[in-house]
Amino acid sequence: MIKGIAAQLCALVLALAPVSVQAHEAHAGALTIIHPSIPAVMQGAQAAAGYFTIVNAGDSADRLTAVEVDFASSAMLHTSETDASGVTRMVHVEGVDVPAGATVKFAPGGLHVMFMGLTAPIAEGVLVPGTLVFEHAGKVPVEFMVTTAGKAPDMSGHKMTP
């Protein structure tokens, strides 16, 4: 009886805890995808950016080749490049290498996913499903957390577990 009450209490505490405190990652073999997120966009926006960190704790490299989602007509891997005159532009990349033992960050001003042709609203605080496609690890389901617009998620207290 006490065990059952304790289990229910733990479940209630976890359910009421802010999502940002809960572990938000996906695993596929030696790969860990940490905190997939999308900063909220204004209603009616046609594009949004996605960010996450990939940790490869294995002995073999892998390559992210695509991102699949139902809430946009397309999802493309991009990087940001700044030319000598200070102009920054997005550049499409066919894939992103994830070397063995390395960490690859998708973050504002660098690598990111562009979700274009949004077909459904993405509201702050919700999780929207997606799939990261790797050459070796295959399709890895993730949930993108929609965060406060213009603010990268606070990952300072998040343990990056391989």
C-alpha positions in Angstrom: 0.0 0.0 0.0 2.7 2.5 1.0 4.7 1.5 -2.1 1.7 2.3 -4.3 1.2 5.7 -2.7 4.9 6.5 -3.0 4.8 5.5 -6.7 1.8 7.7 -7.3 3.4 10.6 -5.5 6.5 10.3 -7.6 4.5 10.2 -10.8 2.6 13.3 -9.7 5.7 15.2 -8.9 7.2 14.3 -12.3 4.1 15.2 -14.1 4.0 18.6 -12.3 7.7 19.4 -12.8 8.5 21.9 -15.5 9.4 20.2 -18.8 12.8 21.9 -18.9 13.9 20.1 -15.7 13.0 16.7 -17.2 15.4 14.8 -19.4 14.7 15.7 -23.0 16.8 13.5 -25.2 16.7 10.6 -27.6 19.1 7.7 -28.0 20.1 5.5 -31.0 23.1 3.3 -30.4 26.1 5.5 -29.5 24.2 8.7 -30.4 22.4 10.9 -28.0 20.3 13.8 -29.3 19.9 16.4 -26.6 17.1 18.9 -26.2 15.7 19.3 -29.7 14.0 22.7 -29.6 12.3 25.3 -31.8 12.0 28.9 -30.6 8.3 29.9 -30.9 7.3 31.9 -34.0 4.5 34.4 -34.5 1.1 33.1 -35.6 1.0 32.8 -39.3 4.8 32.5 -39.7 5.9 30.2 -42.5 9.3 29.2 -41.2 11.0 28.2 -37.9 14.4 27.0 -36.9 15.3 23.9 -34.9 18.3 23.3 -32.6 19.8 20.3 -30.7 23.0 18.7 -29.8 24.3 15.3 -31.0 26.8 13.4 -28.9 28.5 10.4 -30.5 30.0 8.3 -27.7 30.9 5.5 -30.2 33.9 4.4 -32.1 32.3 5.0 -35.5 31.3 8.2 -37.3 27.8 8.8 -38.5 26.1 11.5 -40.6 22.8 13.3 -40.2 21.2 13.4 -43.6 17.7 14.6 -43.1 15.0 15.7 -40.7 11.4 14.7 -41.2 8.4 16.5 -39.6 4.6 16.7 -40.2 4.2 20.3 -39.2 6.1 21.8 -42.1 6.2 21.1 -45.8 10.0 20.8 -45.7 12.9 20.6 -43.2 16.4 21.4 -44.4 19.8 21.3 -42.8 21.5 24.7 -42.9 24.5 26.5 -41.5 25.1 30.2 -41.1 28.1 31.8 -42.8 29.3 35.4 -42.5 31.3 36.8 -45.4 34.2 39.3 -45.2 31.8 42.3 -45.3 29.8 41.0 -42.3 26.8 39.7 -44.1 25.4 36.5 -42.7 23.4 34.1 -44.8 22.0 30.6 -44.5 23.6 27.9 -46.6 21.9 24.5 -47.3 24.1 21.5 -46.4 23.4 17.9 -47.7 24.4 16.3 -44.4 26.3 16.9 -41.1 29.1 14.6 -40.1 29.1 13.4 -36.5 32.6 12.1 -35.8 33.3 9.3 -33.3 33.7 10.7 -29.8 32.5 14.1 -30.9 29.7 16.5 -30.0 27.9 18.5 -32.8 25.8 21.5 -31.8 22.9 22.9 -33.8 22.5 26.4 -32.4 21.6 30.0 -33.4 24.3 31.4 -35.7 25.6 28.0 -36.8 24.1 24.7 -37.8 20.3 24.5 -37.6 17.3 23.0 -39.2 15.0 25.2 -41.2 11.3 24.2 -41.1 9.7 25.8 -44.1 6.1 26.0 -45.1 4.7 25.5 -41.6 1.4 23.6 -41.9 0.4 23.6 -38.2 0.9 26.1 -35.4 3.8 25.5 -33.1 2.9 27.0 -29.7 5.3 27.7 -26.9 5.5 24.9 -24.3 4.4 22.1 -26.5 6.4 19.2 -27.9 6.2 18.5 -31.6 7.3 15.2 -33.1 10.1 14.8 -35.7 12.6 12.2 -36.9 16.3 12.7 -37.4 17.7 10.5 -40.2 21.3 9.2 -39.9 23.3 7.1 -42.4 24.1 4.4 -39.8 21.8 4.9 -36.8 18.8 5.2 -39.1 15.6 7.0 -38.2 15.6 8.4 -34.7 12.3 9.8 -33.3 12.6 13.0 -31.3 10.3 15.7 -29.8 11.1 19.3 -30.5 10.2 21.5 -27.5 8.8 24.8 -28.5 10.7 27.4 -26.4 10.3 31.1 -25.7 10.9 33.1 -28.9 14.3 34.7 -29.2 15.6 32.8 -26.2 17.8 29.7 -26.5 16.9 27.0 -23.9 18.9 27.1 -20.7 21.0 23.9 -20.9 23.4 24.8 -18.0 21.9 22.3 -15.7 21.4 19.6 -18.3 23.7 16.6 -18.1 24.8 15.5 -21.5 24.8 11.7 -21.2 26.4 9.7 -24.0 
